[in-house]
Amino acid sequence: MPHCGTCPARLRDSASVLDAALDAGLSGPGRLHDLLVNLEAASPGEIKNGGAGLRIEWGMADSPFGHSSVGWNARGICHLAFHDDELYDGELKTAPAELRENWPGATLHRDDRASQAQANIIFHCEARPAAGLKAFVRGTPFQLQVWRALLRVPEGSVASYRAIARAVGAPKAARAVGAACGANPIAYLIPCHRVIRETGVVQGYRWGTIRKQALLARESVF
């Protein structure tokens, strides 16, 4: 896994990029990353019944940033997480806890080969369909607002927690934005790794600071 040490200067300097995007008229639903990731929210009924009746495929896969698990159904990718070597131990014997907790009523079917194919599409832009990728998530209204705002942060740029809070109309809710980032069920595609502190410090990523630095380093190059 690449290690950039510190966040590149041009990424630190771009912490206000979301404000600039909003000023440029990009505040509508999806103009940048939404073109690549189309986010669908589960209905209140689907959340209440835990996804009863849904069939979710899942599996383990390698990624440029280490071991990962992917979950998806006919409506889109509903789970993506990274796993450190010491926790991975060759393979997960059962579906990741977060996937089971988010969709307790769903039927889970494991297919590692299909999962690797999904990961190849997710992590390699040239393999993505022209229409973009579909994501299917459950979350509170505020979490959904934050996740949709994250999709508007351009690749290769970052935004501060406070900027995201302003973008969703809650300028004093930077801490709540951090909590919503921490609850993100789809690593990488919903780019919570692009949110940093206003000081430029790159920390506070649920899948590890080094991995967050590696994600930003890759995006600053490509």
N, C-alpha and C positions, 0 to 999 in steps of 0.2 A: 504494500500500500504506500503511495507516495506521501511524503511528509514535507509540508512547506515551511514548518517552523513557526512563522508568523503570517498573518493575513497580508497578502500583497498590498502595497501602498494604494494602488488604484482602487482596490476593493474597499479599503478603509475610507478613502476619499469619496466614495460613491454612496455613503450612508444615507444621503438625502435623495437618492434616485427615485424613490416612490413618490415623494413630493413633486419632483419634476415631471414624472409621468402623469400624475393627477392634474397638474397645471396644464399639461399639454392636451388634456381632454381624454385621458385614458381611464377615467374613473368609472366608466360603464362596466357591465359584467364581461370581463375578459377581453383583452386586446393584444396581450403579449403571449404569456405562457398558456392562457386559456385556449389559444389556437392549437396547442399541442396536447393539452390535458383538459378534457371535458369532465367537469365534476358534477355528479348526480348525488343528491342527498336522499337517504332512506326516509320513508314517510314515518309519521308518528306511530302508525299502526305497526310498521315493520320493526321499529325500534322497540315498541312495547312487547311484541311477541318474540323478540330476539332473533328475527330472521327465520321463523318457522316456515318450512316449505321450501326454503332456498337450498340449493346444492352448491357448495363452494369447493372448488378444486384448490389444492394447495400443494406445496412441495418445497424442497430445499434447492438452492442454486448458488453457484459461484458468481461473484460480481467483481468489478474493478476495485471495490472497497471492502472485500472480504466476503465471508459466508452470508447468505441472505435467505429469508423465507418469503415466499410470494403466495398470495391467495387471491382468487378471482372467481367471478361467476359470469353469467350471460350479460350482466349490466356493467361490468367493468372490474378493475382491480380494486379489491377491498382490503388488502393487507400487503405491506411490504416492510420488512424489518431487517436489520443487520444483526449478526451474532458473532461475538468474539470467540476466538479459538478455544479458550478455556471453558466456555459454556457450551460450545458446539459439540465437542467430543465426537467428531466424526459424523454424527447426524442427530437430529431430534427424533426421539422415538414416537412422540405424539405431536399434534398440531401445537404451534406456539400458544402460550397462555393467553396473550392478548387477542388472538384470533378467536379462541374459544370463548373468551369473556365478552367480546363484542357481539358475537353471533351464536349464543348458546343454543338457539333453536334450530340452527341450520345443520344440514348433513354435510360432513366434511369428507372429502375423498382425496387421498394422496396420490400425486403423480409427479415424481421428481423430474422426469424427462420433459414433461410439458412445462414444469416450473422453470427449468433452465431455458427453454425456448422463450418463455415470457420475459425472463431476466435479460436475455440477449436483445429483445426488442426494447425493453425499458432503458437499458444502459448504453445502447448504441443507436444514436439518432438516425443514422442512415437506414436502420431496419424498421423504423416506425412508419405506420401507415400515414398517407398524406392527410387523412381526415383527423389524425391525432389519436391519442389514447383515451380510453374511458376509465373513469374512477368512480367507485360507488362507496359512499361513506355514511356512517352514522355519527351524528354530533349535535350539540346544542346550537341554537341559532347564532350565538356569539362565536362559537368555534368555527362554524361554517363561514361566517363573515371574515374571520381571520384567515382561514385557509384559502378563501377566494382572493383575498388581498395578496397573499403570498404568491399566488399564481401570476400576479401582475408585476412581480419584481423580475426584471429581465435577467436572463442567464449572464453570468459574469459581473453581476452587480450585487450590492447588499443594501439592506434597509435597517434602521434601528427599530427596537421594540416600540419606541414612542412614535415613530413615523407610521408604523402599522396601526397603532392605536388611533392616531389622527385619521388615518384612511378609512377606518370603520366607524368614525364618528364618536369615538370614546377617548378623547385625548389624555385622560387621566388613568387609563386602564392599561398602562404598559405592563404591569405585573400580570394582569389577566391575559394579555397577549402572550406572555411567556408561558403561562399555563396551557394555553391553547396550542402553542407550538409543541409543548411537551406531550400533548395528547394526540398529536398527529398520527393517524394510523397507517399512513402511506409515505414512508421515508422516500426522499429524493424527488419523487414526482410532485408531491406538495412540498415545495422547497423551504422548509423551516430552517435549513442550514444557512440560508441567505439572510437570516436575521441575526444581527450582532449588537453588542452594546455601543452606545454613542461614543465611548472612548476608543472604539476600534478593536477592543479585546475580543478574541474569538474563543468563547467558552460556552458552557451551558447547553450542550447537545446531548440528547438522551442516548445516542449511540456512540458517544465518545468525542472528546475535543480533537484528538488527532484525526479522526475520520472526518469531522467537520472541516478541519483545515485542508484535508486532502480533497474534499469535494469542491471547496472554493478555489483551491489551487488548480484543479483540473479545468474548472469553468473559466478561470482567468486566462487559460492558454488556448482553449478551443473556441 
